[in-house]
Amino acid sequence: MTLPMTVPDPSLPARVRIHEVGPRDGLQNEKTAVPTEVKAEFIRRLAAAGLSTVEATSFVHPKWVPQLADAETLFPLVNGLPVRLPVLVPNERGLDRALALGAREVAVFASATESFARANLNRTVDEALAMFEPVVIRAIEAGLRVRGYLSMCFGDPWEGAVPVEQVVRVTRALADMGCDELSLGDTIGVATPGHVGALLTGLAEAGVPVSRLAVHFHDTYGQALSNTLAALRHGVTVVDASAGGLGGCPYAESATGNLATEDLVWMLDGLGIETGVDLAALTATSVWMAEQLGRPSPSRTVRALSHKES
């Protein structure tokens, strides 16, 4: 394919690592459970399309996220793939389950706001951080990489705008705890490029290096790509995205789909930024997954490229 035309921007990173969240963050919001083998095939196809990091599942109690209740069955089906396969662990019990299956990367999920911490974890922000600390310490002692997710970094459905210094405090706490990577989440998709820049500047001033940061945008107001570009201009090189634009957040009704991986790759390809992802193979994977779910993909790039082929 000759499009998009590549016009490099020397002020941007030469390479971006896409942290694919479709199998976990995407499918956890489905109204019905997706069969385990379909999930496994989804992960295999994503890996074959060149995605080097594919978040596989979550070891959360099935009562809270029933769509991912098959974590113990699913993970062994994909654990031999030659890609990074992080899993979400909400507490020490979740970590025990992940360790028992040979997971090599885990993630914890914190909140920048008290309201969402209560809704998602039934704890205050500081109580949640105290719960995560032994999880992070034990994971590091076991030789695992640890990612810290931080939700509601730009806005909260109950509290409204979230002060930059509030997000910086919790991010700094996760960094001090030992998290290798910190993913800044725009859970309800209200961020704008200037806000993204202000937060990244605030984190740099607080001593959190951009090399440890990732961004996780939702496209509720159509801002996910512009916010991603703003983050790249500040030196971020890890971007979360979901194949086909799957997902939202089960604890925040106003959260719509994640940034679609295909839309991200189209933009990065046009900027001459390497990702290692085969866009045609990725698009075919999302078309296949949409068929499994019985509805079209919300990704504009998937729709454009699949319509072109048909």
C-alpha positions in Angstrom: 0.0 0.0 0.0 1.4 3.4 -1.0 -0.7 5.4 1.5 -0.4 7.1 3.8 2.5 9.1 2.3 5.4 9.2 4.8 6.4 12.7 5.8 8.8 12.4 8.8 8.9 15.0 11.6 12.4 15.1 13.1 11.0 16.5 16.3 9.2 13.3 17.1 10.5 9.9 18.4 11.9 7.6 15.7 10.1 4.6 17.2 7.0 4.0 19.3 6.1 0.8 21.2 2.3 0.2 21.1 1.0 -1.4 24.3 -2.0 -3.4 22.9 -4.8 -3.6 25.4 -7.7 -5.1 23.3 -7.7 -8.6 24.8 -8.0 -7.2 28.3 -9.3 -3.6 28.4 -11.2 -4.1 25.2 -13.0 -7.4 26.0 -13.6 -6.7 29.7 -16.4 -4.3 28.7 -18.3 -6.7 26.4 -21.8 -7.4 27.6 -21.3 -11.2 27.0 -18.3 -13.3 27.6 -16.1 -14.1 24.6 -15.1 -17.8 24.3 -11.6 -18.5 25.6 -10.3 -19.9 22.3 -11.5 -16.8 20.5 -9.6 -14.6 22.9 -6.5 -16.8 22.5 -6.7 -16.6 18.7 -7.2 -12.8 19.0 -3.9 -12.6 20.9 -2.1 -14.9 18.5 -3.2 -12.8 15.5 -2.2 -9.5 17.2 1.2 -11.0 17.9 1.5 -12.2 14.3 0.6 -8.6 13.1 3.8 -7.3 14.8 2.5 -6.0 18.1 5.3 -6.7 20.6 3.2 -6.1 23.8 -0.2 -7.6 24.1 -2.0 -7.3 27.4 -3.6 -10.7 27.8 -6.0 -10.7 30.7 -6.8 -9.7 34.2 -6.5 -11.8 37.4 -9.3 -9.9 39.1 -12.1 -11.7 41.0 -14.7 -13.1 38.5 -17.4 -11.4 40.4 -16.1 -8.0 39.4 -15.1 -8.6 35.8 -16.9 -11.8 34.7 -15.8 -11.4 31.1 -12.2 -12.2 32.2 -13.1 -15.1 34.5 -11.2 -17.5 32.3 -7.7 -16.0 33.0 -6.4 -19.3 34.3 -7.5 -21.2 31.2 -6.5 -18.5 28.7 -3.0 -17.5 29.8 -1.4 -20.9 29.3 -2.8 -21.0 25.7 -0.7 -17.9 24.8 2.1 -17.8 27.2 4.6 -19.3 24.7 4.2 -16.5 22.2 7.4 -14.5 21.5 5.8 -11.2 22.8 5.4 -9.4 26.1 2.1 -10.5 27.7 1.4 -8.3 30.7 -1.6 -9.2 32.9 -3.5 -7.0 35.4 -3.3 -8.0 39.1 -5.6 -6.0 41.5 -4.1 -7.4 44.7 -1.7 -10.0 46.2 -4.2 -12.8 45.4 -4.2 -11.8 41.8 -0.4 -11.7 41.8 -0.3 -15.2 43.3 -2.5 -16.5 40.4 -0.4 -14.8 37.8 2.9 -16.0 39.3 1.6 -19.6 39.4 1.0 -19.5 35.6 4.4 -18.0 34.8 3.5 -14.4 34.0 6.5 -12.2 33.5 4.8 -8.8 33.6 2.0 -7.5 35.7 0.1 -4.2 36.1 -1.7 -2.6 39.0 -4.6 -0.1 38.5 -4.7 3.1 40.6 -6.8 6.2 40.4 -6.0 9.9 40.5 -9.4 10.7 42.1 -11.1 9.7 45.3 -14.5 9.1 43.5 -13.1 6.6 41.0 -11.0 4.9 43.7 -14.2 4.3 45.6 -16.1 3.1 42.6 -13.4 0.9 41.2 -11.6 -0.3 44.3 -13.8 0.5 47.2 -10.9 2.4 48.8 -9.5 5.8 49.1 -6.6 6.7 46.8 -4.1 6.3 49.6 -5.7 3.0 50.8 -5.4 1.7 47.2 -1.7 2.7 47.0 -1.1 0.9 50.3 -2.8 -2.2 48.9 -0.6 -2.1 45.7 2.7 -1.6 47.5 3.2 -5.2 48.6 2.1 -6.4 45.2 4.7 -4.3 43.4 7.4 -5.2 45.9 6.7 -8.9 45.6 6.5 -8.7 41.8 9.9 -6.9 41.6 11.5 -9.4 43.9 10.2 -12.2 41.6 11.9 -10.6 38.7 8.7 -9.3 37.0 8.3 -6.0 35.2 5.5 -3.9 36.8 3.3 -1.3 35.1 1.2 1.2 37.1 -2.0 2.3 35.5 -3.3 5.6 36.6 -7.0 6.4 35.7 -8.9 9.6 35.6 -5.8 11.7 34.9 -7.6 14.4 32.9 -11.2 14.4 34.2 -13.6 12.4 36.4 -17.3 11.9 35.8 -18.1 12.8 39.5 -15.4 15.3 40.3 -14.9 17.1 36.9 -11.5 18.5 36.1 -8.6 16.9 37.9 -5.8 19.2 39.0 -2.4 18.4 37.5 -0.7 18.4 40.9 -3.2 15.7 42.1 -2.2 13.4 39.3 1.5 14.1 39.8 1.3 13.1 43.4 -0.2 9.7 42.7 2.0 9.1 39.7 5.1 9.9 41.8 3.9 7.5 44.5 3.6 4.7 41.9 7.1 5.6 40.6 8.6 5.6 44.1 6.9 2.2 44.7 9.0 0.8 41.9 6.7 0.6 38.9 8.8 0.4 35.7 6.2 2.0 33.6 3.4 4.5 34.4 0.4 4.7 32.0 -1.5 7.9 32.2 -5.2 7.2 31.5 -7.8 9.6 30.1 -10.5 7.2 31.2 -13.5 9.3 30.0 -11.8 10.8 27.0 -11.9 14.5 28.0 -8.2 15.5 27.6 -7.1 18.1 25.1 -3.5 18.6 23.8 -2.7 21.5 26.1 -3.8 19.6 29.1 -1.6 16.6 28.1 1.4 18.9 27.7 0.7 20.5 31.1 0.6 17.1 32.9 3.7 15.8 31.2 5.5 19.1 32.1 4.3 18.7 35.7 5.6 15.2 35.9 9.0 16.1 34.5 9.3 18.9 37.1 8.4 16.4 39.8 11.3 14.1 38.7 9.3 11.5 36.8 11.3 10.8 33.6 9.3 10.7 30.4 11.1 7.4 29.6 8.9 5.7 32.3 5.6 7.1 30.9 3.0 5.8 28.6 -0.3 7.4 27.6 -3.8 5.8 27.4 -6.4 7.8 25.6 -10.1 7.2 25.0 -11.8 8.8 22.0 -15.0 10.0 23.6 -14.6 13.5 22.1 -12.5 12.6 19.1 -9.3 13.8 20.7 -7.3 10.6 21.2 -5.0 11.0 18.2 -4.3 14.7 18.8 -3.6 14.0 22.4 -1.2 11.2 21.4 0.6 13.6 19.1 1.0 16.1 21.9 2.4 13.3 24.1 4.9 12.3 21.4 6.1 15.9 21.1 6.9 15.7 24.8 9.0 12.6 24.3 6.6 9.8 25.2 7.4 6.6 23.2 4.8 4.1 24.6 1.2 4.4 23.6 -1.7 2.2 24.7 -4.2 1.3 22.0 -6.9 -1.3 21.4 -7.3 -3.2 18.2 -10.5 -2.1 16.4 -11.1 0.5 19.1 -12.6 -2.0 21.5 -13.3 -1.2 25.1 -14.3 1.3 27.6 -14.5 1.1 31.4 -17.0 -1.0 33.3 -16.9 1.5 36.3 -17.2 4.7 34.3 -20.3 4.8 32.0 -19.2 7.8 30.1 -16.0 6.1 29.0 -16.2 5.0 25.3 -13.8 3.1 23.2 -10.0 3.2 23.5 -7.9 4.8 20.8 -8.0 2.3 17.9 -4.6 0.7 17.2 -5.2 0.9 13.5 -5.9 4.6 13.6 -2.7 5.1 15.7 -0.6 3.0 13.3 -1.9 5.0 10.3 -0.9 8.2 11.9 2.5 6.9 13.0 3.2 5.3 9.5 2.5 8.7 8.0 5.0 10.4 10.3 7.7 7.8 9.5 7.6 6.5 13.1 8.5 2.8 13.4 6.1 0.5 15.2 6.9 -3.0 13.7 3.1 -3.4 13.1 1.7 -4.7 9.8 -1.3 -2.5 9.3 -3.0 -4.8 6.8 -2.6 -7.9 9.1 -3.8 -5.8 12.1 -6.9 -4.6 10.2 -7.7 -8.1 9.1 -7.5 -9.2 12.8 -9.9 -6.5 13.9 -12.3 -7.3 11.1 -12.2 -11.0 12.2 -12.8 -10.0 15.8 -15.7 -7.7 14.9 -17.3 -10.7 13.2 -16.9 -12.7 16.4 -18.6 -9.9 18.3 -21.3 -9.5 15.7 -20.9 -5.8 15.1 -18.6 -3.5 12.9 -15.4 -2.1 14.3 -15.6 1.6 15.4 -12.1 2.2 14.1 -12.2 4.5 11.1 -9.1 3.1 9.6 -10.5 -0.5 9.8 -13.7 0.7 8.1 -11.8 2.6 5.4 -9.3 -0.2 4.6 -11.9 -3.1 4.8 -14.3 -1.2 2.6 -11.6 -0.6 0.1 -10.8 -4.3 0.0 -14.4 -5.3 -0.4 
